[in-house]
């Protein structure tokens, strides 16, 4: 017998637990110079720590404040080894008053206790996307309730709604004194809010005009905080600007901010705005004639590129100036080829050579073995035949994210015996919409449908 109970299906992948554990590592307890607990906070970049303004109100108090990682019980129910760092407001300090966004962003300074390195604890990326949650979704708070050992609130924790002013998020998850500054995550462990108070503190009405329930908690939406940070970015001295850019420019960010030099400084700011400065990178070589594409003789038995049926060929993108044919519809890249469905702006199929013995990741700028992502449009096709980031940003709610059709690291020849730079920067064409890392399906009244502007997984297939 099998049966779904209630209006939702509540299965989650096992890696949900791994994501929770990884996210929890970046959460720390905040204490003052007299070792008194003040609240909770979270790393949001390799150097910057975020908490509430009412936890750390100004640079002077921040200078005597420390944060404790691993203040928690381990798997044997005994206290774990704590690592402690002093905050460093002289390098970076930004705050918004408790009556506004109630947030402080502070640089982390030297280690004062324990053996861990700051990089050991990771950080949770900031995002200005406004579709990371919906009414009825689950949220998870990782916190130090009552200044106690780190806890996770993952039961009875649905989103109730957004505040009418667009700044706050309301949810039913449990918190106590000491939870101020705790990160609020969605089921994908995207950071969606910074917890700061009981319901009705900064707003009294939900978006639909209903009053904020008394029995709920309130967080400041991360998208609003990010907008405020973007607005002040260019006003900062070089050093703080560099650190802030690092927080606003997580890996694969849609609108990254450039980094500059490193000089000590501090800043204050409360205004809300939006600044989208695109990352500058070397443009790809526009000459694609040296892209050898997929090799049909790679295996001991030849495997040809699939032919395209005539009824599908009419919908395939062909570089301008070329006659429409199966051969001309095949776009060649570094050891892989693909065909684009122009009407859906995504690959119809892709075909790649993979040599598992030579798997590596290459920094395309330095030629060193590591990982990096930079996307450009393929100049052989019109922009309206290719997906761009705007398609993914318009989703409400977010059901799909950008995914590789062919990952650079698996292509045959991606790394020869001596690493060298591949001849091209990745284009946007070999991408497709894929389901987000974790999607809790709903049924009944809360069933979600894909917006017409969002490609569905059926857009990718082989003829």
Beta strands, then each sheet from edge to edge (+ up, - down):
strand 1: 27-31
strand 2: 37-43
strand 3: 48-51
strand 4: 66-69
strand 5: 83-87
strand 6: 93-96
strand 7: 103-113
strand 8: 140-143
strand 9: 151-153
strand 10: 159-162
strand 11: 168-171
strand 12: 183-185
strand 13: 191-198
strand 14: 217-221
strand 15: 331-332
strand 16: 336-341
strand 17: 346-352
strand 18: 400-404
strand 19: 431-435
sheet 1: 6+ 7- 3+ 2- 1+ 4- 5+
sheet 2: 9+ 8- 12+ 13- 14+ 11- 10+
sheet 3: 15+ 16- 17+
sheet 4: 18+ 19-
end
